Amino acid sequence: MARRKKSGDSFVWITVATLMAVGGLLYLRDRGLLHWPQSQPKPADQRARDLVKKYPDAEVFSGPETDKKKVNPRQP
């Protein structure tokens, strides 16, 4: 009669238990019973400050006002 190695059995059971746990978590998430924490987006002014710190020599545009200057309303 063949004897099984104890380490091989342990590896198989750990793998099976891990796959079942992951499957259970995914099932609960799909049913809406489990919610992953969502990262909150930074406010626009904080992102602008971070970009100024990261790129101090960059030219800063304020927004739609600069686009209005580029667009010619009457094009021939």
C-alpha positions in Angstrom: 0.0 0.0 0.0 1.4 3.4 -1.0 2.0 5.9 1.8 1.4 9.6 1.3 3.8 12.2 2.4 2.4 14.5 5.1 4.0 17.6 3.5 2.3 16.9 0.2 -1.1 16.6 1.8 -0.6 19.8 3.8 0.3 21.8 0.6 -2.8 20.5 -1.2 -5.1 21.4 1.8 -3.6 24.8 2.2 -4.1 25.5 -1.6 -7.7 24.2 -1.5 -8.5 26.3 1.5 -7.0 29.4 0.0 -8.9 29.0 -3.3 -12.1 28.5 -1.4 -11.6 31.6 0.8 -10.8 33.7 -2.3 -13.9 32.3 -4.1 -16.0 33.0 -1.0 -14.8 36.6 -0.8 -15.4 37.2 -4.5 -19.0 35.7 -4.2 -19.8 38.0 -1.3 -18.4 41.0 -3.2 -20.5 40.2 -6.3 -23.6 39.8 -4.1 -23.0 43.2 -2.6 -22.4 41.9 0.9 -18.7 42.8 1.0 -17.4 46.2 0.0 -13.7 46.9 -0.6 -12.4 50.2 0.7 -12.3 52.8 -2.0 -9.6 55.4 -2.2 -10.9 59.0 -2.1 -9.7 61.2 -5.0 -7.7 64.3 -4.0 -9.4 67.7 -4.5 -8.3 69.7 -7.5 -6.5 72.3 -5.5 -4.4 69.7 -3.6 -3.5 68.0 -6.9 -2.4 71.3 -8.3 -0.2 72.0 -5.3 1.3 68.5 -5.6 2.1 69.1 -9.3 3.7 72.5 -8.5 5.9 70.8 -5.9 6.8 68.0 -8.4 7.4 70.3 -11.4 8.4 73.7 -10.1 9.6 75.0 -13.5 6.4 74.0 -15.4 4.1 76.6 -16.9 0.8 76.7 -15.1 -2.5 77.2 -17.0 -5.6 78.1 -15.0 -8.2 76.3 -17.1 -10.9 77.2 -19.6 -9.8 80.9 -19.8 -6.6 79.9 -21.6 -8.5 77.8 -24.1 -10.8 80.7 -25.0 -7.9 82.7 -26.1 -6.7 80.0 -28.5 -10.1 79.4 -30.1 -11.2 81.8 -32.9 -15.0 82.0 -32.9 -15.2 83.2 -36.5 -13.2 81.0 -38.8 -13.3 81.8 -42.5 
